[in-house]
């Protein structure tokens, strides 16, 4: 009996490649970037509404102080939660869950003053998770050459979304019969868009390959994130934490009190609310530009020095002539503080060895940094109440700015 003849592949041209593959790849990339932008647009919307609304809605000083304290305090306390969420569910599911929680918080904020406080807590917890997971998401889903651009897109979109809603808040308050609840409800729209935009990435989370311990490429990769404590390890962690903390303290203090500073200088209340929108636009511009420039280099110290100098110019202007050129000071301060906030994400990615390490650096720095930042709005309020003017609080902010420069030297250096 003869042996069976081996199967022979028919001669001729090879089977054509599926024509739909490139289009599917392109579509996936468009969906990914669109979802990332929608998520970014929503991240700071709720926090930018209070500044322009407070002078016209009749919120007391205590309420403004507490509402300014809640976001950084909650983001510091709950930043470690993001690492747990990431190990358990992965970045995509973690970001989607945070978006849903943020949407719920935006709805709760419309339910009177108690709802405003409770909803702000929910929004802040969700934002804490997003803040930690975004640098890891960018590193894992985009090429290394795109890290700076995507972190810049994150900051630009974040500032643009917040500025747009902040600019619309007072007009909606006026059109809605002076209902601040209706004005606050504007935040529900971008929150819903963010949840819908990031939802398609849940399929990527299901298909992710899990690597061995320590690689940080899968949702359950490795054990709990450990920050290195070898040569330069502790110095790096302390530097990142202090730099991010002082920059965030400056940002949230300015966000909470800039309209009040300008009103006390003689600027009309509606115009002061408009300066808040300009400030946030400056945040968006600086937040986009600096990460793109910083990511292209291995040493970020020159960029961090530039952040401090630009911020110093803005605070000096508020001290010397707050009512003379409020738009200029708002834009300059926004550009400097936006760059300082956004470049921190680049530092996590640049200094982290792998995804797990990036998540650990991000979580630890944001935990300590936000807890430090939580003292800013309240301290500025106390200093203002004690002195009856904004001179001493602004001088204190300049002192914190100098400390952020000293703190940044290790974090900005490319070698231990």
PyMOL commands that set and color helices and strands:
alter all, ss='L'
color gray80, all
select helices_A, chain A and resi 20-42+45-57+61-89+91-108+112-141+144-175+180-184+187-199+202-206+233-264+269-295+301-321+326-351+355-387+391-412
alter helices_A, ss='H'
color red, helices_A
deselect
rebuild
show_as cartoon
